[in-house]
Amino acid sequence: MCFRPADASADASSSKCPECGQDIQVLSGIALKRCPHCRCDLVPYLKGEKPVPAAPAAPKPPASPSAPKAPNVPKA
């Protein structure tokens, strides 16, 4: 039989820092107030005062093609 501590459970979640993008491990439901990697303040993000930066928007699709023009009549 193997001993497994409670902190090493499979449901330990992780989230990403909104500023540096590094993984932040969350164990036992303790929310960190600073990122352990870049030391940014996470409190405004947790309270919802500061929006989490999102990925850039997708480019707009190209316009539909127009109808072809009539051929030119050769000059005599």
Backbone as XML, in Angstrom:
<?xml version="1.0"?>
<chain id="A" units="angstrom">
  <residue number="1" name="MET">
    <atom name="N" x="0.847" y="-1.177" z="0.000"/>
    <atom name="CA" x="0.000" y="0.000" z="0.000"/>
    <atom name="C" x="0.891" y="1.238" z="0.000"/>
  </residue>
  <residue number="2" name="CYS">
    <atom name="N" x="0.517" y="2.216" z="-0.758"/>
    <atom name="CA" x="1.352" y="3.405" z="-0.915"/>
    <atom name="C" x="0.728" y="4.586" z="-0.167"/>
  </residue>
  <residue number="3" name="PHE">
    <atom name="N" x="1.560" y="5.370" z="0.466"/>
    <atom name="CA" x="1.085" y="6.552" z="1.186"/>
    <atom name="C" x="1.143" y="7.751" z="0.265"/>
  </residue>
  <residue number="4" name="ARG">
    <atom name="N" x="0.059" y="8.483" z="0.209"/>
    <atom name="CA" x="0.003" y="9.673" z="-0.631"/>
    <atom name="C" x="-0.513" y="10.828" z="0.201"/>
  </residue>
  <residue number="5" name="PRO">
    <atom name="N" x="0.277" y="11.890" z="0.361"/>
    <atom name="CA" x="-0.180" y="13.021" z="1.172"/>
    <atom name="C" x="-1.383" y="13.728" z="0.535"/>
  </residue>
  <residue number="6" name="ALA">
    <atom name="N" x="-2.158" y="14.399" z="1.345"/>
    <atom name="CA" x="-3.380" y="15.066" z="0.872"/>
    <atom name="C" x="-3.070" y="16.176" z="-0.119"/>
  </residue>
  <residue number="7" name="ASP">
    <atom name="N" x="-1.921" y="16.838" z="-0.003"/>
    <atom name="CA" x="-1.592" y="17.947" z="-0.901"/>
    <atom name="C" x="-1.248" y="17.481" z="-2.312"/>
  </residue>
  <residue number="8" name="ALA">
    <atom name="N" x="-0.940" y="16.230" z="-2.489"/>
    <atom name="CA" x="-0.572" y="15.722" z="-3.807"/>
    <atom name="C" x="-1.760" y="15.127" z="-4.534"/>
  </residue>
  <residue number="9" name="SER">
    <atom name="N" x="-2.942" y="15.586" z="-4.232"/>
    <atom name="CA" x="-4.136" y="15.019" z="-4.859"/>
    <atom name="C" x="-4.199" y="15.371" z="-6.336"/>
  </residue>
  <residue number="10" name="ALA">
    <atom name="N" x="-4.966" y="14.606" z="-7.072"/>
    <atom name="CA" x="-5.058" y="14.807" z="-8.518"/>
    <atom name="C" x="-5.885" y="16.031" z="-8.877"/>
  </residue>
  <residue number="11" name="ASP">
    <atom name="N" x="-6.666" y="16.539" z="-7.921"/>
    <atom name="CA" x="-7.504" y="17.686" z="-8.243"/>
    <atom name="C" x="-6.824" y="19.016" z="-7.953"/>
  </residue>
  <residue number="12" name="ALA">
    <atom name="N" x="-5.543" y="19.000" z="-7.663"/>
    <atom name="CA" x="-4.824" y="20.258" z="-7.442"/>
    <atom name="C" x="-4.838" y="21.033" z="-8.753"/>
  </residue>
  <residue number="13" name="SER">
    <atom name="N" x="-5.384" y="22.205" z="-8.725"/>
    <atom name="CA" x="-5.528" y="22.971" z="-9.957"/>
    <atom name="C" x="-4.373" y="23.945" z="-10.121"/>
  </residue>
  <residue number="14" name="SER">
    <atom name="N" x="-4.238" y="24.425" z="-11.308"/>
    <atom name="CA" x="-3.235" y="25.443" z="-11.581"/>
    <atom name="C" x="-3.876" y="26.486" z="-12.483"/>
  </residue>
  <residue number="15" name="SER">
    <atom name="N" x="-3.376" y="27.688" z="-12.388"/>
    <atom name="CA" x="-3.841" y="28.759" z="-13.248"/>
    <atom name="C" x="-2.622" y="29.506" z="-13.750"/>
  </residue>
  <residue number="16" name="LYS">
    <atom name="N" x="-2.836" y="30.367" z="-14.715"/>
    <atom name="CA" x="-1.726" y="31.112" z="-15.291"/>
    <atom name="C" x="-1.729" y="32.542" z="-14.791"/>
  </residue>
  <residue number="17" name="CYS">
    <atom name="N" x="-0.544" y="33.083" z="-14.605"/>
    <atom name="CA" x="-0.406" y="34.491" z="-14.219"/>
    <atom name="C" x="-0.845" y="35.345" z="-15.407"/>
  </residue>
  <residue number="18" name="PRO">
    <atom name="N" x="-1.685" y="36.352" z="-15.178"/>
    <atom name="CA" x="-2.150" y="37.177" z="-16.298"/>
    <atom name="C" x="-1.056" y="38.062" z="-16.886"/>
  </residue>
  <residue number="19" name="GLU">
    <atom name="N" x="0.051" y="38.259" z="-16.171"/>
    <atom name="CA" x="1.096" y="39.145" z="-16.670"/>
    <atom name="C" x="2.263" y="38.395" z="-17.306"/>
  </residue>
  <residue number="20" name="CYS">
    <atom name="N" x="2.753" y="37.316" z="-16.656"/>
    <atom name="CA" x="3.913" y="36.616" z="-17.202"/>
    <atom name="C" x="3.545" y="35.306" z="-17.881"/>
  </residue>
  <residue number="21" name="GLY">
    <atom name="N" x="2.334" y="34.777" z="-17.640"/>
    <atom name="CA" x="1.877" y="33.561" z="-18.293"/>
    <atom name="C" x="2.390" y="32.272" z="-17.676"/>
  </residue>
  <residue number="22" name="GLN">
    <atom name="N" x="3.137" y="32.338" z="-16.577"/>
    <atom name="CA" x="3.649" y="31.144" z="-15.920"/>
    <atom name="C" x="2.523" y="30.458" z="-15.138"/>
  </residue>
  <residue number="23" name="ASP">
    <atom name="N" x="2.636" y="29.144" z="-14.961"/>
    <atom name="CA" x="1.657" y="28.394" z="-14.181"/>
    <atom name="C" x="1.816" y="28.696" z="-12.700"/>
  </residue>
  <residue number="24" name="ILE">
    <atom name="N" x="0.691" y="28.913" z="-12.018"/>
    <atom name="CA" x="0.671" y="29.140" z="-10.573"/>
    <atom name="C" x="-0.088" y="27.973" z="-9.961"/>
  </residue>
  <residue number="25" name="GLN">
    <atom name="N" x="0.574" y="27.197" z="-9.125"/>
    <atom name="CA" x="-0.050" y="26.049" z="-8.487"/>
    <atom name="C" x="-0.917" y="26.510" z="-7.324"/>
  </residue>
  <residue number="26" name="VAL">
    <atom name="N" x="-2.133" y="26.005" z="-7.258"/>
    <atom name="CA" x="-3.058" y="26.323" z="-6.174"/>
    <atom name="C" x="-3.272" y="25.041" z="-5.387"/>
  </residue>
  <residue number="27" name="LEU">
    <atom name="N" x="-2.820" y="25.018" z="-4.147"/>
    <atom name="CA" x="-2.965" y="23.851" z="-3.298"/>
    <atom name="C" x="-3.830" y="24.184" z="-2.103"/>
  </residue>
  <residue number="28" name="SER">
    <atom name="N" x="-4.707" y="23.301" z="-1.765"/>
    <atom name="CA" x="-5.582" y="23.429" z="-0.594"/>
    <atom name="C" x="-6.452" y="24.679" z="-0.642"/>
  </residue>
  <residue number="29" name="GLY">
    <atom name="N" x="-6.730" y="25.194" z="-1.817"/>
    <atom name="CA" x="-7.620" y="26.336" z="-1.960"/>
    <atom name="C" x="-7.027" y="27.663" z="-1.517"/>
  </residue>
  <residue number="30" name="ILE">
    <atom name="N" x="-5.713" y="27.752" z="-1.330"/>
    <atom name="CA" x="-5.084" y="29.001" z="-0.910"/>
    <atom name="C" x="-4.824" y="29.846" z="-2.148"/>
  </residue>
  <residue number="31" name="ALA">
    <atom name="N" x="-5.389" y="31.046" z="-2.166"/>
    <atom name="CA" x="-5.191" y="31.947" z="-3.295"/>
    <atom name="C" x="-3.999" y="32.857" z="-2.996"/>
  </residue>
  <residue number="32" name="LEU">
    <atom name="N" x="-3.065" y="32.909" z="-3.922"/>
    <atom name="CA" x="-1.890" y="33.755" z="-3.744"/>
    <atom name="C" x="-2.227" y="35.200" z="-4.071"/>
  </residue>
  <residue number="33" name="LYS">
    <atom name="N" x="-1.542" y="36.119" z="-3.416"/>
    <atom name="CA" x="-1.754" y="37.538" z="-3.681"/>
    <atom name="C" x="-0.699" y="38.101" z="-4.617"/>
  </residue>
  <residue number="34" name="ARG">
    <atom name="N" x="0.413" y="37.405" z="-4.758"/>
    <atom name="CA" x="1.476" y="37.814" z="-5.675"/>
    <atom name="C" x="1.926" y="36.601" z="-6.473"/>
  </residue>
  <residue number="35" name="CYS">
    <atom name="N" x="2.313" y="36.843" z="-7.707"/>
    <atom name="CA" x="2.832" y="35.768" z="-8.552"/>
    <atom name="C" x="4.214" y="35.378" z="-8.029"/>
  </residue>
  <residue number="36" name="PRO">
    <atom name="N" x="4.477" y="34.091" z="-7.842"/>
    <atom name="CA" x="5.795" y="33.697" z="-7.349"/>
    <atom name="C" x="6.902" y="33.864" z="-8.383"/>
  </residue>
  <residue number="37" name="HIS">
    <atom name="N" x="6.554" y="34.080" z="-9.638"/>
    <atom name="CA" x="7.557" y="34.208" z="-10.694"/>
    <atom name="C" x="7.915" y="35.664" z="-10.981"/>
  </residue>
  <residue number="38" name="CYS">
    <atom name="N" x="6.903" y="36.502" z="-11.247"/>
    <atom name="CA" x="7.181" y="37.899" z="-11.628"/>
    <atom name="C" x="6.817" y="38.896" z="-10.541"/>
  </residue>
  <residue number="39" name="ARG">
    <atom name="N" x="6.227" y="38.425" z="-9.450"/>
    <atom name="CA" x="5.851" y="39.258" z="-8.295"/>
    <atom name="C" x="4.795" y="40.322" z="-8.615"/>
  </residue>
  <residue number="40" name="CYS">
    <atom name="N" x="3.988" y="40.103" z="-9.658"/>
    <atom name="CA" x="2.912" y="41.061" z="-9.930"/>
    <atom name="C" x="1.795" y="40.865" z="-8.901"/>
  </residue>
  <residue number="41" name="ASP">
    <atom name="N" x="1.033" y="41.901" z="-8.659"/>
    <atom name="CA" x="-0.056" y="41.863" z="-7.693"/>
    <atom name="C" x="-1.274" y="41.205" z="-8.343"/>
  </residue>
  <residue number="42" name="LEU">
    <atom name="N" x="-1.743" y="40.097" z="-7.763"/>
    <atom name="CA" x="-2.872" y="39.365" z="-8.320"/>
    <atom name="C" x="-4.212" y="39.783" z="-7.726"/>
  </residue>
  <residue number="43" name="VAL">
    <atom name="N" x="-4.223" y="40.614" z="-6.686"/>
    <atom name="CA" x="-5.457" y="40.990" z="-6.000"/>
    <atom name="C" x="-6.443" y="41.692" z="-6.936"/>
  </residue>
  <residue number="44" name="PRO">
    <atom name="N" x="-6.019" y="42.667" z="-7.772"/>
    <atom name="CA" x="-7.001" y="43.292" z="-8.675"/>
    <atom name="C" x="-7.638" y="42.299" z="-9.648"/>
  </residue>
  <residue number="45" name="TYR">
    <atom name="N" x="-6.890" y="41.295" z="-10.064"/>
    <atom name="CA" x="-7.445" y="40.290" z="-10.970"/>
    <atom name="C" x="-8.439" y="39.400" z="-10.233"/>
  </residue>
  <residue number="46" name="LEU">
    <atom name="N" x="-8.140" y="39.062" z="-8.969"/>
    <atom name="CA" x="-9.035" y="38.207" z="-8.196"/>
    <atom name="C" x="-10.339" y="38.917" z="-7.851"/>
  </residue>
  <residue number="47" name="LYS">
    <atom name="N" x="-10.267" y="40.223" z="-7.577"/>
    <atom name="CA" x="-11.466" y="40.996" z="-7.237"/>
    <atom name="C" x="-12.266" y="41.400" z="-8.472"/>
  </residue>
  <residue number="48" name="GLY">
    <atom name="N" x="-11.680" y="41.273" z="-9.659"/>
    <atom name="CA" x="-12.366" y="41.655" z="-10.890"/>
    <atom name="C" x="-12.212" y="43.129" z="-11.224"/>
  </residue>
  <residue number="49" name="GLU">
    <atom name="N" x="-11.308" y="43.827" z="-10.525"/>
    <atom name="CA" x="-11.100" y="45.252" z="-10.793"/>
    <atom name="C" x="-10.291" y="45.468" z="-12.072"/>
  </residue>
  <residue number="50" name="LYS">
    <atom name="N" x="-9.451" y="44.523" z="-12.411"/>
    <atom name="CA" x="-8.592" y="44.644" z="-13.579"/>
    <atom name="C" x="-8.883" y="43.463" z="-14.503"/>
  </residue>
  <residue number="51" name="PRO">
    <atom name="N" x="-9.215" y="43.710" z="-15.769"/>
    <atom name="CA" x="-9.536" y="42.591" z="-16.660"/>
    <atom name="C" x="-8.283" y="41.775" z="-16.989"/>
  </residue>
  <residue number="52" name="VAL">
    <atom name="N" x="-8.475" y="40.492" z="-17.141"/>
    <atom name="CA" x="-7.381" y="39.600" z="-17.504"/>
    <atom name="C" x="-7.081" y="39.814" z="-18.980"/>
  </residue>
  <residue number="53" name="PRO">
    <atom name="N" x="-5.825" y="40.053" z="-19.337"/>
    <atom name="CA" x="-5.511" y="40.260" z="-20.755"/>
    <atom name="C" x="-5.890" y="39.026" z="-21.573"/>
  </residue>
  <residue number="54" name="ALA">
    <atom name="N" x="-6.507" y="39.262" z="-22.692"/>
    <atom name="CA" x="-6.962" y="38.163" z="-23.548"/>
    <atom name="C" x="-6.060" y="38.053" z="-24.771"/>
  </residue>
  <residue number="55" name="ALA">
    <atom name="N" x="-6.275" y="37.037" z="-25.517"/>
    <atom name="CA" x="-5.538" y="36.845" z="-26.761"/>
    <atom name="C" x="-5.978" y="37.916" z="-27.764"/>
  </residue>
  <residue number="56" name="PRO">
    <atom name="N" x="-5.110" y="38.254" z="-28.696"/>
    <atom name="CA" x="-5.509" y="39.253" z="-29.692"/>
    <atom name="C" x="-6.686" y="38.752" z="-30.517"/>
  </residue>
  <residue number="57" name="ALA">
    <atom name="N" x="-7.467" y="39.677" z="-30.991"/>
    <atom name="CA" x="-8.652" y="39.326" z="-31.769"/>
    <atom name="C" x="-8.254" y="38.723" z="-33.114"/>
  </residue>
  <residue number="58" name="ALA">
    <atom name="N" x="-9.106" y="37.897" z="-33.617"/>
    <atom name="CA" x="-8.866" y="37.277" z="-34.919"/>
    <atom name="C" x="-9.017" y="38.331" z="-36.021"/>
  </residue>
  <residue number="59" name="PRO">
    <atom name="N" x="-8.255" y="38.209" z="-37.096"/>
    <atom name="CA" x="-8.396" y="39.177" z="-38.182"/>
    <atom name="C" x="-9.757" y="39.043" z="-38.850"/>
  </residue>
  <residue number="60" name="LYS">
    <atom name="N" x="-10.223" y="40.134" z="-39.430"/>
    <atom name="CA" x="-11.514" y="40.117" z="-40.110"/>
    <atom name="C" x="-11.406" y="39.280" z="-41.381"/>
  </residue>
  <residue number="61" name="PRO">
    <atom name="N" x="-12.461" y="38.562" z="-41.720"/>
    <atom name="CA" x="-12.404" y="37.761" z="-42.949"/>
    <atom name="C" x="-12.377" y="38.671" z="-44.177"/>
  </residue>
  <residue number="62" name="PRO">
    <atom name="N" x="-11.803" y="38.206" z="-45.262"/>
    <atom name="CA" x="-11.756" y="39.049" z="-46.460"/>
    <atom name="C" x="-13.158" y="39.277" z="-47.015"/>
  </residue>
  <residue number="63" name="ALA">
    <atom name="N" x="-13.303" y="40.375" z="-47.734"/>
    <atom name="CA" x="-14.600" y="40.710" z="-48.328"/>
    <atom name="C" x="-14.920" y="39.714" z="-49.441"/>
  </residue>
  <residue number="64" name="SER">
    <atom name="N" x="-16.191" y="39.580" z="-49.727"/>
    <atom name="CA" x="-16.586" y="38.654" z="-50.786"/>
    <atom name="C" x="-16.108" y="39.198" z="-52.131"/>
  </residue>
  <residue number="65" name="PRO">
    <atom name="N" x="-15.775" y="38.323" z="-53.053"/>
    <atom name="CA" x="-15.270" y="38.792" z="-54.340"/>
    <atom name="C" x="-16.367" y="39.472" z="-55.148"/>
  </residue>
  <residue number="66" name="SER">
    <atom name="N" x="-15.964" y="40.432" z="-55.944"/>
    <atom name="CA" x="-16.945" y="41.142" z="-56.773"/>
    <atom name="C" x="-17.122" y="40.401" z="-58.099"/>
  </residue>
  <residue number="67" name="ALA">
    <atom name="N" x="-18.168" y="40.733" z="-58.808"/>
    <atom name="CA" x="-18.451" y="40.101" z="-60.099"/>
    <atom name="C" x="-17.389" y="40.526" z="-61.108"/>
  </residue>
  <residue number="68" name="PRO">
    <atom name="N" x="-17.038" y="39.631" z="-62.013"/>
    <atom name="CA" x="-16.033" y="40.008" z="-63.016"/>
    <atom name="C" x="-16.578" y="41.081" z="-63.961"/>
  </residue>
  <residue number="69" name="LYS">
    <atom name="N" x="-15.676" y="41.893" z="-64.462"/>
    <atom name="CA" x="-16.056" y="42.959" z="-65.390"/>
    <atom name="C" x="-16.261" y="42.387" z="-66.783"/>
  </residue>
  <residue number="70" name="ALA">
    <atom name="N" x="-17.046" y="43.096" z="-67.566"/>
    <atom name="CA" x="-17.294" y="42.674" z="-68.947"/>
    <atom name="C" x="-16.001" y="42.822" z="-69.751"/>
  </residue>
  <residue number="71" name="PRO">
    <atom name="N" x="-15.780" y="41.943" z="-70.710"/>
    <atom name="CA" x="-14.547" y="42.062" z="-71.515"/>
    <atom name="C" x="-14.582" y="43.307" z="-72.380"/>
  </residue>
  <residue number="72" name="ASN">
    <atom name="N" x="-13.410" y="43.814" z="-72.664"/>
    <atom name="CA" x="-13.313" y="44.993" z="-73.529"/>
    <atom name="C" x="-13.543" y="44.591" z="-74.987"/>
  </residue>
  <residue number="73" name="VAL">
    <atom name="N" x="-14.193" y="45.475" z="-75.695"/>
    <atom name="CA" x="-14.428" y="45.244" z="-77.119"/>
    <atom name="C" x="-13.188" y="45.753" z="-77.846"/>
  </residue>
  <residue number="74" name="PRO">
    <atom name="N" x="-12.614" y="44.921" z="-78.751"/>
    <atom name="CA" x="-11.425" y="45.397" z="-79.475"/>
    <atom name="C" x="-11.782" y="46.548" z="-80.416"/>
  </residue>
  <residue number="75" name="LYS">
    <atom name="N" x="-10.877" y="47.484" z="-80.519"/>
    <atom name="CA" x="-11.117" y="48.636" z="-81.408"/>
    <atom name="C" x="-10.675" y="48.268" z="-82.813"/>
  </residue>
  <residue number="76" name="ALA">
    <atom name="N" x="-11.426" y="48.797" z="-83.765"/>
    <atom name="CA" x="-11.120" y="48.483" z="-85.162"/>
    <atom name="C" x="-10.079" y="49.386" z="-85.740"/>
  </residue>
</chain>
